[in-house]
Amino acid sequence: MQQMLERLIQSPFADSTHQRKEVLDLLVAVAWRLEDHEQHLHWATEKADLCRSLGHQTEAHSTEADIGVALVEMGHEAEGLGRINNAIASLAPHRRFAEMDACVTALKRKINALSTLERYDEIMPTARATCRTPRRRWRTTAISSPCRPMATKPKPTPTPPTTTRHATTWR
């Protein structure tokens, strides 16, 4: 599959920037699954450059976290964790969904990298940071939060139902 995608990226099909980005997404995913770190680094770097040229900064930062994981897997620990931390720092202050989602993804990449490095004592603080990403404050009048129940009025005590007997006619 990877060879087919590599031929596709060099074909006229990938002349469109949108199509090229789609093929790069697939190439990055395939290299990740095959644990081919050099190819993962190559395609992720190309994808990050393309995203920056298109003005898709959020996706570029998210891809930088992928590049960081590939670098860690290749033995470049300091540079890889630096890229991941830069991506997190760039995404964390934003409060829009796309940036928060990309930040959570980058934090997960950091957890993967720390696990690879067997730095287990640093995983829990990172996981806690994942849980503390900024969340939208929900109004309690119209929308309920999945984490906090809406303020409700106490329910009245139920009254016992009245029972009546109905005559049954058999034929």
C-alpha positions, -999 to 999 in steps of 0.1 A, spaced: 0 0 0 28 24 8 44 19 -26 10 26 -43 7 58 -23 42 69 -31 34 65 -68 2 84 -63 19 113 -46 41 117 -77 12 114 -101 -8 143 -116 -35 133 -91 -15 149 -63 -11 182 -82 -40 197 -63 -29 207 -28 -60 192 -12 -54 159 -29 -17 160 -20 -26 166 16 -50 137 16 -23 113 2 2 127 27 -22 119 55 -24 83 43 14 80 39 19 93 74 -6 69 88 8 39 69 44 47 80 31 50 116 14 16 115 44 -1 99 67 15 124 89 29 96 101 59 115 123 73 88 94 73 63 71 86 90 95 115 97 98 122 59 61 122 51 51 140 83 77 168 76 63 172 41 28 173 54 37 199 81 53 221 54 23 218 32 -1 227 60 19 258 69 19 269 33 -19 265 32 -23 284 65 -35 254 84 -14 261 115 -34 239 139 -28 208 117 8 218 112 14 219 150 -4 186 154 19 171 127 49 185 145 39 163 175 39 133 151 74 144 139 85 145 175 74 110 182 92 97 151 124 115 163 121 99 197 116 65 181 148 71 161 168 79 192 167 117 190 151 121 224 157 158 232 148 171 198 117 149 196 104 159 230 112 195 222 90 194 191 62 178 210 64 204 238 65 232 213 34 218 196 16 216 229 27 251 239 14 265 206 -20 247 209 -27 249 246 -38 285 250 -65 283 223 -101 276 233 -116 266 199 -124 229 194 -99 222 166 -70 236 187 -81 218 218 -85 185 199 -51 189 183 -36 197 218 -51 166 233 -36 146 203 -2 162 209 -4 153 246 -12 117 237 18 117 214 39 129 243 26 101 265 35 76 237 70 91 235 75 90 273 63 54 273 88 45 246 116 61 267 103 43 298 100 75 316 68 64 334 71 89 362 64 117 337 33 100 321 8 107 349 15 145 350 11 146 312 -21 126 315 -34 150 341 -26 179 318 -47 162 291 -76 162 314 -71 198 323 -72 212 288 -95 242 287 -131 234 284 -161 255 274 -181 267 303 -216 254 299 -247 274 308 -268 255 333 -301 268 319 -301 254 284 -272 230 280 -260 204 304 -224 195 307 -214 159 305 -193 164 336 -217 184 358 -255 177 360 -278 206 354 -294 223 384 -328 208 387 -358 213 409 -365 186 435 -389 161 421 -423 160 439 -430 128 458 -451 105 437 -487 100 446 -499 64 446 -520 56 415 -557 52 419 -568 18 410 -602 10 395 -615 -23 385 -630 -27 351 -655 -53 343 -643 -78 318 -669 -93 295 -662 -128 282 -679 -141 251 
